Structures are given as structure tokens and as C-alpha cells.
Amino acid sequence: MANIKSAKKRIRTNNARAERNKAQKSAVKTDIKKVEAAIAANDKAAASEALTATVSSIQKAANNGIYHKNTAARKISRLTKAVNAL
């Protein structure tokens, strides 16, 4: 355990940021599952609608540094390709 006041604050802020990052990453995963479920059901309209929301959330996560930009691009590309294949 840290003794210095600034180190204690750093631990608190790191934990808060980690929780925030975890929540946003979890939300992106949930969005991806919605798109994949619509693809599995062969529902093109629902899949494309869910894809729009998912792309937005992935890009926001990438802008916040939660995902690397190439990782975000890869996820978006794979989902878009799957929806277009319907």
C-alpha cells in the first residue's frame, strides 16, 4: 500500500479509469453480440441497424484509447463484411 498522498490518489484514479474502460469495453462486446445475433437470424434490417450503433460505439472506444485504432478498424470491417454478406 502506498504511503505518499499523490501515490494514493494515483491508485484511486487508476481504479476509476479501469472501471470506466471495463464498462465501455463490455458495452462494445454487447453491441457486437447484437449484430452477430441478427446475422445468425438472417435479419438484414436489424443487423444493419445494430451495425450502425456498434460502429459508433467501437469508434468512441478507439478514440478514448480503449481499443487500438487498427483493432477497432478490424472489428468494424469484419462486422460490416458479415452484414453485407446477408
CYANA upper distance limits for C-alpha pairs under 8 A (distance plus 0.5 A):
  2 ALA  CA      7 ALA  CA      6.45
  2 ALA  CA      8 LYS  CA      6.31
  3 ASN  CA      7 ALA  CA      7.68
  3 ASN  CA      8 LYS  CA      7.51
  4 ILE  CA      8 LYS  CA      6.82
  5 LYS  CA      9 LYS  CA      6.83
  6 SER  CA     10 ARG  CA      6.60
  7 ALA  CA     11 ILE  CA      6.77
  8 LYS  CA     12 ARG  CA      6.91
  9 LYS  CA     13 THR  CA      6.66
 10 ARG  CA     14 ASN  CA      6.46
 11 ILE  CA     15 ASN  CA      6.68
 12 ARG  CA     16 ALA  CA      6.74
 13 THR  CA     17 ARG  CA      6.59
 14 ASN  CA     18 ALA  CA      6.53
 15 ASN  CA     19 GLU  CA      6.71
 16 ALA  CA     20 ARG  CA      6.78
 17 ARG  CA     21 ASN  CA      6.55
 18 ALA  CA     22 LYS  CA      6.50
 19 GLU  CA     23 ALA  CA      6.66
 20 ARG  CA     24 GLN  CA      6.82
 21 ASN  CA     25 LYS  CA      6.56
 21 ASN  CA     66 ILE  CA      6.81
 22 LYS  CA     26 SER  CA      6.55
 23 ALA  CA     27 ALA  CA      6.71
 24 GLN  CA     28 VAL  CA      6.81
 24 GLN  CA     61 ALA  CA      7.37
 25 LYS  CA     29 LYS  CA      6.82
 25 LYS  CA     61 ALA  CA      7.79
 25 LYS  CA     66 ILE  CA      7.70
 26 SER  CA     30 THR  CA      6.73
 27 ALA  CA     31 ASP  CA      6.76
 27 ALA  CA     57 SER  CA      8.48
 28 VAL  CA     32 ILE  CA      6.71
 28 VAL  CA     54 THR  CA      7.28
 28 VAL  CA     57 SER  CA      6.58
 28 VAL  CA     58 ILE  CA      6.65
 28 VAL  CA     61 ALA  CA      8.44
 29 LYS  CA     33 LYS  CA      6.73
 30 THR  CA     34 LYS  CA      6.88
 31 ASP  CA     35 VAL  CA      7.01
 31 ASP  CA     50 ALA  CA      7.74
 31 ASP  CA     53 ALA  CA      7.98
 31 ASP  CA     54 THR  CA      5.82
 31 ASP  CA     57 SER  CA      8.49
 32 ILE  CA     36 GLU  CA      6.72
 32 ILE  CA     51 LEU  CA      8.42
 32 ILE  CA     54 THR  CA      6.81
 32 ILE  CA     79 LEU  CA      8.45
 33 LYS  CA     37 ALA  CA      6.48
 34 LYS  CA     38 ALA  CA      6.79
 34 LYS  CA     47 ALA  CA      8.37
 34 LYS  CA     50 ALA  CA      7.12
 35 VAL  CA     39 ILE  CA      6.72
 35 VAL  CA     46 ALA  CA      8.35
 35 VAL  CA     47 ALA  CA      5.72
 35 VAL  CA     48 SER  CA      8.30
 35 VAL  CA     50 ALA  CA      5.93
 35 VAL  CA     51 LEU  CA      6.42
 35 VAL  CA     54 THR  CA      8.21
 35 VAL  CA     79 LEU  CA      8.12
 36 GLU  CA     40 ALA  CA      6.61
 36 GLU  CA     47 ALA  CA      8.13
 36 GLU  CA     79 LEU  CA      8.45
 37 ALA  CA     41 ALA  CA      6.73
 38 ALA  CA     42 ASN  CA      6.72
 38 ALA  CA     43 ASP  CA      5.88
 38 ALA  CA     44 LYS  CA      7.77
 38 ALA  CA     46 ALA  CA      6.51
 38 ALA  CA     47 ALA  CA      5.38
 39 ILE  CA     43 ASP  CA      6.64
 39 ILE  CA     44 LYS  CA      7.50
 39 ILE  CA     47 ALA  CA      6.41
 39 ILE  CA     82 ALA  CA      7.90
 39 ILE  CA     83 VAL  CA      7.02
 39 ILE  CA     86 LEU  CA      7.80
 42 ASN  CA     86 LEU  CA      7.17
 43 ASP  CA     47 ALA  CA      6.52
 44 LYS  CA     48 SER  CA      6.56
 44 LYS  CA     83 VAL  CA      7.43
 44 LYS  CA     86 LEU  CA      6.80
 45 ALA  CA     49 GLU  CA      6.68
 46 ALA  CA     50 ALA  CA      6.50
 47 ALA  CA     51 LEU  CA      6.40
 47 ALA  CA     83 VAL  CA      6.85
 48 SER  CA     52 THR  CA      6.87
 48 SER  CA     83 VAL  CA      7.00
 49 GLU  CA     53 ALA  CA      7.41
 50 ALA  CA     54 THR  CA      6.61
 51 LEU  CA     55 VAL  CA      6.47
 51 LEU  CA     79 LEU  CA      7.78
 51 LEU  CA     80 THR  CA      7.70
 51 LEU  CA     83 VAL  CA      8.36
 52 THR  CA     56 SER  CA      6.90
 53 ALA  CA     57 SER  CA      6.83
 54 THR  CA     58 ILE  CA      6.59
 55 VAL  CA     59 GLN  CA      6.61
 55 VAL  CA     76 ILE  CA      6.52
 56 SER  CA     60 LYS  CA      6.71
 57 SER  CA     61 ALA  CA      6.69
 58 ILE  CA     62 ALA  CA      6.70
 58 ILE  CA     67 TYR  CA      8.45
 58 ILE  CA     72 ALA  CA      6.56
 58 ILE  CA     76 ILE  CA      8.00
 59 GLN  CA     63 ASN  CA      6.62
 59 GLN  CA     72 ALA  CA      7.12
 60 LYS  CA     64 ASN  CA      6.72
 61 ALA  CA     65 GLY  CA      6.84
 61 ALA  CA     66 ILE  CA      5.70
 61 ALA  CA     67 TYR  CA      6.48
 62 ALA  CA     66 ILE  CA      6.05
 62 ALA  CA     67 TYR  CA      5.07
 62 ALA  CA     68 HIS  CA      6.39
 62 ALA  CA     69 LYS  CA      6.13
 62 ALA  CA     72 ALA  CA      6.67
 63 ASN  CA     67 TYR  CA      8.43
 63 ASN  CA     69 LYS  CA      8.34
 67 TYR  CA     71 THR  CA      6.70
 67 TYR  CA     72 ALA  CA      6.58
 68 HIS  CA     72 ALA  CA      6.79
 69 LYS  CA     73 ALA  CA      6.64
 70 ASN  CA     74 ARG  CA      6.53
 71 THR  CA     75 LYS  CA      6.72
 72 ALA  CA     76 ILE  CA      6.66
 73 ALA  CA     77 SER  CA      6.46
 74 ARG  CA     78 ARG  CA      6.65
 75 LYS  CA     79 LEU  CA      6.75
 76 ILE  CA     80 THR  CA      6.52
 77 SER  CA     81 LYS  CA      6.51
 78 ARG  CA     82 ALA  CA      6.71
 79 LEU  CA     83 VAL  CA      6.72
 80 THR  CA     84 ASN  CA      6.57
 81 LYS  CA     85 ALA  CA      6.70
 82 ALA  CA     86 LEU  CA      7.43
